[in-house]
Amino acid sequence: MDKKLKILVVDDEPEIRDLFKMLLEEDGHVVQVAENGKIGVDLFKTSFFDVVLLDVHMPVMTGPVALTEIKKHKPSQKVVIFSSSSDPDLKFEKEAEKLGAFTCLFKPVSIEEILSILEKATK
């Protein structure tokens, strides 16, 4: 991808946050991280991001609740939801897409898949 993006990664798992940050920064992007939805929403409200990568299942504030807050603040914001759900009904994921998520990806996800989605989201 030629365009360098400012990306917010919101995930309660430190390994996932660190991995996304490292891989995306290696591709030249500027990455900020947050450990839960509340911190992510607070960061979002004070900064500009091209894309938000948001985990569905988090303590303090779930992904769908954070997505709702982000969309209230900036309806056009591109938000990619990530899930490691084994819930066969995909309740949270379906809710997130109804709330305006760009797409929902399931962990584990490859860096190639993430970069492809980022390119589509920022066209």
N, C-alpha and C positions, 0 to 999 in steps of 0.2 A: 504494500500500500504506500503510495507516494505522500498522501496527506498525513501530517502529524496531528494527532488528536489529543485533547485534554479529556482524560477518562477518570471517572470516580468508580472505584471498586468497593462494594459494600458486602461484606461476608463475615460471619462470626468465627469462621475457622482461620486462624492465623496462617496456617500452611497454604491455604487457597489464596488468601490476600497476598501473601508474599510471592507466591508463584505467579499469579496474574501480574503483579507489579513488575517483577523481574522480566518476565517474557515480553510484556507490552513496552517496557522501557527499552529493552534490547531492540525492539522494532522502531524506536525513536519517539514513542508517545510520552506525554507527561501524565503521570498517574498519581492520584491521591487515593488513600484507602480509609475505610471506616469499619469499625468492628461490630456495629449494629445499625439498624434502620434509623434510630433517632439521631445518632451522630452523623450518619450519612445525609439525612434530610437537613440537619443544621449546616453541614458543610455545603450542601447544594444551594442553600438559600443565600450563602455569602460568596459563592464563586460561580464561574461559568464552566460548564462541562459540555463537550460535544456528545458524549454518551455516558450513561450510567449503567454499570454492570451490577445487578442486584440479586442477592441470594433470596430465595423464597422463605426458607425456614430459619428464623433467627429469634433469639430472645430480645427482650426490651421492646422491639417494634418489628413485626413481621414484614416481609417483602411487599405483600399487597397493601399493607397500611402505609409503608414508606412510599410506594408507588403512587398511592392516592394523594399524599402530601406533595410529592414532587410535581404531579400533574396539576394540582391546584395552583402551585406557584408558577409553573411554566407548562401549559398544556402541550406545546409542541416538542417537549423534551423526549429524546430517544432513550428508552430504557430497555435493556436486555435482561430478562429474568433467568436465573440459573437455579436448578433444583437437583437434588440428589434423591428425590422422593421415590419411595417404593409404594406409595399410595396408588392403588390401581385406579381410583376414581379421579386422581389428579385435581382434587378440589382447589388447592391454592393456586395451581398453575392456570386452571381455567379462569379463576377469579382474576388473576393478574392480567391475562389477555383481555378480559372484558374491561378491565380498568385502563387499558391503553398501552400495555407493554408491546414493544416492537416485535419481540419473539420470546419464546421460552426454550432454553437449551437444557439438556440433562447431563450432569456430571457423571463420569469424567468427560471432559471436552478437550479437543486438541487445540493447540494454538492456531493452526491453520483454519479451523472452524471459527474460532473467535475472530480472527483477522478478516475472514470472509464476511461474517455478520457485521463487523464494524464498518467495512466498506459499503455494504448494502444500506446500513442505517444512516450513513453520512452522505449519500448521493444526493 
